[in-house]
Amino acid sequence: MRSSVIAISLVAASSLTAQTPAPAPAVAPAAWTQPAGWTIQLDAKDAAKTAADTKFQTMGPGFHVTSGPAAIYYRASDMAKGAYTVKATFGQRVRPAMGHPEAYGVFIGGADLADNGKQSYLYLVVRDDGMFYVAHRAGADVHKISDWSANDAVKKADDKGSASNEVAIQVTADSLFMMVNGQKVKAIAKGGMVRTDGQFGLRVNHGLNVHIGNFGMSQ
């Protein structure tokens, strides 16, 4: 009798083991790949970090940035001279991780971009609090052309922290026009320290989650 009980127990245990599915193998998160031909140049103040601390990838017909440090994004082949317009549409998904508004936009007239001590470019950026800012970088120096200013053209974030803004710089024979959502927010006379021929690209500050579409240059 005892032998029969042991045999039945072994059969039952074997049956349970057979019916218990093996755990599914762990699936590694999908790797992201930086778009070919692009360079991420961090600001000098973020020199302790690397481009790996920010995520920049192709997404659909555009790009997506989940930023850590502040940086500019550019391709060596993206050059402009004469009269032209550079623009991009930025879709902020959530409020910045820093807990306060952070800026994104475009730059033009870039030179020596890979060297923070020599780099030069002019940029227009906006924030989700309805403000815009224009400046020129020359090495370690930042020359404010228009300090943070409110303008109705800049769309503010909604309750979820999302906002969409088209940012553009238009260069004509004698002037530069800073444009947000098709409206001029600032005009600058061409000349002086403002160089307009050169590389163009994107600027995204700290802790942002933004989708970038319609980036390019037209003449």
C-alpha positions, 0 to 999 in steps of 0.5 A: 500500500505504501509503495502505491502511495509513493508511486501516485505522489511521484506521478502527481509531482511529475504531472505538476512539473510538466504543466508549469510553464518555464519562465519567459526569457528576459527581453533587453530594452531596445537599443537606440542609435544616434542618427548617422552623420550627426554630432552632439557637442555638449556645452563646456559647463557639462564637460564632465558628461558625455554624449551618451548621457543624452538620447538622440534618435531617429523617430518617424520622419523626424528626431527625438531627444531625451536630453541630459546635458545641454548641447547642440546637434549638427551635421557637417554637411548642413551649411548655409550662406547668403539668404536662407531660412532654418527652421524646426518644429519642437514637440515637448512631451512633458515638463522638463526633468529639471523642474523648471522651463528649459530651452530648445531651438535652432542655430545658424552661422556655426564655425569650429563647433567641435571646439568649445573654446573657439566655437561660434554660432547664433541661436534662437530658443524658446521655453514652455513658459512663453519666453524666447531668447536670442544669443551669440556664442563665441568660445566661452562668451555668450553675448545676449542679443535678446534676453528672455522675453515673453511673446504671444507667438510662443505657445505655453505648455498645457496642464500635461506639460506638452507644447509645440513650437516652430522655431526659425531664423530667416536671413535676408540681405541686410537683416535677420528675423527671429520667427516663432510659429510663423511670427516675427519676435525679433529683428536684427541688423546683419553685420557686426559680430553676427555671422550668418554663413556657416553650419546650422543645427539644433540646440536642446537644453537640460532634461527635455523630452522633445520630438523634432520635425520639419528640420531643414534649410530653405533658400 
